[in-house]
Amino acid sequence: MKKHISITPVSKPRMTRSDKWNERPSVMSYRAYGDELRLKLPGYELPETFTIEFALPMPKSWSNKKRKAMNGCPHQQKPDIDNLVKAFLDHLCEDDSYVWKVCASKIWAEHGGITIET
């Protein structure tokens, strides 16, 4: 079963003690991402194994020629894939210790999105 969510993926930032009261932009976007993710997937339970694909939007500054060439190609820049997966799991699971296999990839796309396949 495939499920697509139209949302721009955000990676988990390095947290500090002051992030509880200090409103750093990276932490605020991470929290907003979690709120939006939970709204779009109410009551969703992740299975023990799944495949996830993160589609990251291309920069607006790229030419149309470059956009066509890069659409669907592997995204080999920051954010790191492990931080994207961690942010996703942290927002959807109270305790993600039951997940034992995750196949993850990240690609360039016109619009951000996450596709989960079980």
C-alpha positions, 0 to 999 in steps of 0.5 A: 500500500502506498501513501503520499503526503504533500509536505516539504520534508524537514530534518531533525535539528541538533537540539540544545537545552535552550530550545525549550524556550528559545525560538530558533528558526530551525527548531520552529520549522521542525515543530511546525513540520511535526504538527502538519504531519500529524494533521495529515496522518491522524491515527496513522500507525507505522508498520515494522518495515516500510519504504519511504521516499522524501521528495525535496523541492528544487530551488526556484533559482534553477533554470527550467532546463536544469529542473527537467534534468534533475526531476526525480534524480537522487538528492545528494546534499543536505539535509542528511537522510538519517535526519529526515527519517529521524524527524519523521519517526519522532513525530509519528511514533511515541516509541519507534523501537518496534521498527526494524527495517526502513528503506529510505531515499531522497530525490529532487522534485517540483514539490515537496512530498513523502511517499510511504510504501508498506 
